């Protein structure tokens, strides 16, 4: 309850939508679980208005289905859905790196370099949570660098879905170093403005990301 209330700076319906989205994607609310307004109001200590708005957004996302005269039911992502999401994300990430290399400002590249330096620092400390946090930030800077709102929105959504849907993974120190090297290759391509190298580095990183996250899932 506290984690939900700490987000009070955002609209109540946005907070609730985020909480419910994560609960569905993580499996806390499993496939075909019935979501009732009364139960959600009680669980999250909110009124019916934000609940209805959040449920409308979840239905638009395809994460729940409203069945006439029966109610709202969770339609969780299948294993194939998750695999497909990784593949779709890869396609968009490869396009994003091309546009980012062509469009990023020197300030954007400086931000990317600083984020990579933080990744390296926390890799040496074997702090997986911080590495993953700066990993996300690294990609977010690239998305912003494309100067294209649609690809930013699409890839940010894919990141959220895959963060919560794919199985949690414990990384070894060697794995963290490998992840860092993959990001260094991407950064080198950005800094040298080498589109071909950027596409190749991102394609490799996405292939390895999928293997690291779901190799034991299927």
C-alpha positions as CSV (number, residue, x, y, z in Angstrom):
1,X,0.0,0.0,0.0
2,X,2.8,2.4,0.9
3,X,4.5,2.0,-2.5
4,X,1.2,3.0,-4.2
5,X,0.6,6.0,-2.0
6,X,4.2,7.3,-2.6
7,X,3.3,8.0,-6.2
8,X,0.7,10.6,-5.3
9,X,2.4,13.2,-7.4
10,X,0.9,11.5,-10.4
11,X,-2.9,11.3,-11.2
12,X,-4.5,8.5,-9.2
13,X,-5.8,6.7,-12.2
14,X,-2.2,6.7,-13.8
15,X,-0.8,5.3,-10.5
16,X,-3.4,2.6,-10.4
17,X,-3.0,1.7,-14.0
18,X,0.7,1.2,-13.5
19,X,0.2,-0.9,-10.4
20,X,-2.4,-3.1,-12.2
21,X,-0.4,-3.4,-15.3
22,X,2.6,-4.7,-13.3
23,X,0.4,-7.1,-11.4
24,X,-1.0,-8.6,-14.6
25,X,2.3,-8.8,-16.4
26,X,4.2,-10.3,-13.4
27,X,1.5,-13.0,-13.0
28,X,0.3,-11.7,-9.6
29,X,-3.1,-11.6,-11.4
30,X,-3.0,-14.7,-13.5
31,X,-4.7,-15.4,-16.8
32,X,-8.5,-15.4,-16.6
33,X,-8.4,-13.9,-13.1
34,X,-11.6,-11.8,-12.6
35,X,-11.0,-8.1,-11.7
36,X,-13.8,-6.5,-9.9
37,X,-14.1,-2.8,-9.1
38,X,-14.9,-3.6,-5.4
39,X,-11.9,-5.8,-4.9
40,X,-9.5,-3.3,-6.6
41,X,-10.9,-0.4,-4.5
42,X,-10.3,-2.4,-1.4
43,X,-6.8,-3.6,-2.3
44,X,-5.5,-0.3,-3.4
45,X,-7.6,2.0,-1.2
46,X,-9.0,4.0,-4.1
47,X,-12.5,5.1,-5.3
48,X,-14.3,3.6,-8.2
49,X,-13.5,6.5,-10.6
50,X,-9.8,5.8,-11.0
51,X,-10.5,2.1,-11.1
52,X,-12.8,2.5,-14.1
53,X,-10.3,4.6,-15.9
54,X,-7.4,2.2,-15.2
55,X,-9.6,-0.7,-16.4
56,X,-10.4,1.1,-19.6
57,X,-6.7,1.6,-20.3
58,X,-5.9,-2.0,-19.5
59,X,-8.6,-3.1,-21.9
60,X,-7.1,-0.8,-24.6
61,X,-3.8,-2.5,-24.0
62,X,-5.3,-5.9,-24.5
63,X,-4.4,-7.0,-20.9
64,X,-8.0,-7.5,-19.8
65,X,-11.2,-8.4,-21.6
66,X,-14.6,-7.2,-20.6
67,X,-17.1,-10.0,-21.1
68,X,-20.8,-8.8,-21.2
69,X,-22.7,-9.8,-18.1
70,X,-19.6,-11.4,-16.6
71,X,-17.0,-8.7,-15.9
72,X,-13.4,-8.0,-16.6
73,X,-10.9,-10.9,-16.9
74,X,-7.1,-10.9,-17.3
75,X,-5.8,-11.9,-20.7
76,X,-2.1,-12.6,-19.7
77,X,0.7,-12.7,-22.2
78,X,1.6,-16.2,-23.5
79,X,5.1,-17.5,-23.8
80,X,4.9,-16.9,-27.5
81,X,3.7,-13.3,-26.9
82,X,6.7,-12.7,-24.8
83,X,9.1,-14.2,-27.4
84,X,7.4,-12.1,-30.1
85,X,7.8,-9.0,-28.0
86,X,11.5,-9.6,-27.8
87,X,11.7,-10.0,-31.5
88,X,9.6,-6.9,-32.2
89,X,11.7,-4.9,-29.7
90,X,14.8,-5.9,-31.6
91,X,13.5,-4.6,-34.9
92,X,12.6,-1.3,-33.4
93,X,15.8,-1.0,-31.4
94,X,17.9,-1.5,-34.6
95,X,15.9,1.2,-36.3
96,X,16.2,3.4,-33.3
97,X,20.0,3.2,-33.1
98,X,20.2,4.2,-36.8
99,X,18.1,7.3,-36.3
100,X,19.9,8.1,-33.0
101,X,23.3,8.0,-34.6
102,X,22.1,10.4,-37.3
103,X,20.2,12.7,-35.0
104,X,21.7,12.8,-31.5
105,X,23.3,16.0,-30.3
106,X,26.7,16.2,-28.7
107,X,24.9,16.8,-25.4
108,X,22.9,13.5,-25.9
109,X,26.1,11.7,-26.5
110,X,27.6,13.1,-23.4
111,X,24.6,11.9,-21.4
112,X,25.0,8.4,-23.0
113,X,28.7,8.4,-22.1
114,X,28.0,9.3,-18.5
115,X,25.3,6.6,-18.2
116,X,27.8,4.0,-19.6
117,X,30.3,5.1,-17.0
118,X,27.8,4.5,-14.3
119,X,27.0,1.1,-15.8
120,X,30.7,0.3,-15.6
121,X,31.1,1.5,-12.0
122,X,28.2,-0.7,-10.8
123,X,29.3,-3.6,-12.9
124,X,32.6,-3.6,-11.0
125,X,30.6,-3.5,-7.8
126,X,28.4,-6.3,-9.0
127,X,25.3,-4.3,-8.2
128,X,22.8,-5.8,-10.6
129,X,19.9,-3.5,-9.7
130,X,21.9,-0.4,-10.4
131,X,23.3,-1.9,-13.6
132,X,19.8,-2.7,-14.9
133,X,18.6,0.8,-13.9
134,X,21.4,2.5,-15.9
135,X,20.9,-0.1,-18.7
136,X,17.3,1.2,-19.0
137,X,18.5,4.8,-18.9
138,X,21.1,4.1,-21.6
139,X,18.3,2.8,-24.0
140,X,16.0,5.7,-23.0
141,X,18.6,8.2,-24.1
142,X,18.9,6.4,-27.4
143,X,15.1,6.5,-27.8
144,X,15.1,10.2,-27.1
145,X,18.0,10.7,-29.5
146,X,15.9,9.4,-32.4
147,X,13.8,12.6,-32.1
148,X,10.8,10.4,-33.0
149,X,7.9,10.3,-30.5
150,X,6.3,7.1,-31.8
151,X,9.4,5.0,-31.6
152,X,10.1,6.4,-28.1
153,X,6.6,5.4,-26.9
154,X,6.7,2.0,-28.6
155,X,10.1,1.0,-27.2
156,X,9.3,2.3,-23.7
157,X,6.1,0.2,-23.7
158,X,8.1,-2.9,-24.8
159,X,10.6,-2.3,-22.0
160,X,7.8,-2.1,-19.4
161,X,6.1,-5.3,-20.7
162,X,9.3,-7.3,-20.9
163,X,10.5,-6.1,-17.6
164,X,7.5,-7.5,-15.8
165,X,6.7,-10.5,-18.1
166,X,9.9,-12.3,-18.7
167,X,11.2,-14.4,-15.8
168,X,13.5,-12.7,-13.3
169,X,17.1,-13.5,-13.9
170,X,20.1,-13.6,-11.6
171,X,23.2,-12.5,-13.4
172,X,26.7,-13.6,-12.7
173,X,29.6,-11.2,-12.6
174,X,30.8,-12.4,-16.0
175,X,27.3,-11.8,-17.4
176,X,27.3,-8.2,-16.2
177,X,30.7,-7.7,-17.8
178,X,29.3,-9.1,-21.1
179,X,26.3,-6.8,-20.9
180,X,28.7,-3.8,-20.3
181,X,30.8,-4.8,-23.4
182,X,27.7,-4.9,-25.5
183,X,26.7,-1.4,-24.5
184,X,30.3,-0.2,-25.0
185,X,30.1,-1.5,-28.6
186,X,26.8,0.4,-29.1
187,X,28.3,3.6,-27.6
188,X,31.4,3.4,-29.8
189,X,29.2,3.2,-32.9
190,X,27.2,6.2,-31.7
191,X,30.3,8.3,-30.9
192,X,31.9,7.5,-34.2
193,X,28.6,7.9,-36.0
194,X,29.0,4.5,-37.7
195,X,25.4,3.4,-38.6
196,X,26.4,0.0,-39.8
197,X,28.4,-0.8,-36.7
198,X,25.5,0.5,-34.5
199,X,22.9,-1.7,-36.2
200,X,25.2,-4.7,-35.9
201,X,26.0,-4.0,-32.2
202,X,22.4,-3.5,-31.3
203,X,21.2,-6.6,-33.2
204,X,23.8,-8.7,-31.2
205,X,22.8,-7.0,-27.9
206,X,19.1,-7.8,-28.5
207,X,19.8,-11.4,-29.5
208,X,21.8,-11.9,-26.3
209,X,19.3,-10.1,-24.2
210,X,16.5,-12.4,-25.3
211,X,18.8,-15.5,-24.6
212,X,19.7,-14.2,-21.2
213,X,16.1,-13.5,-20.2
214,X,14.1,-16.4,-21.6
215,X,16.5,-19.3,-22.2
216,X,15.0,-21.2,-19.3
217,X,11.5,-20.1,-20.0
218,X,10.5,-22.3,-22.9
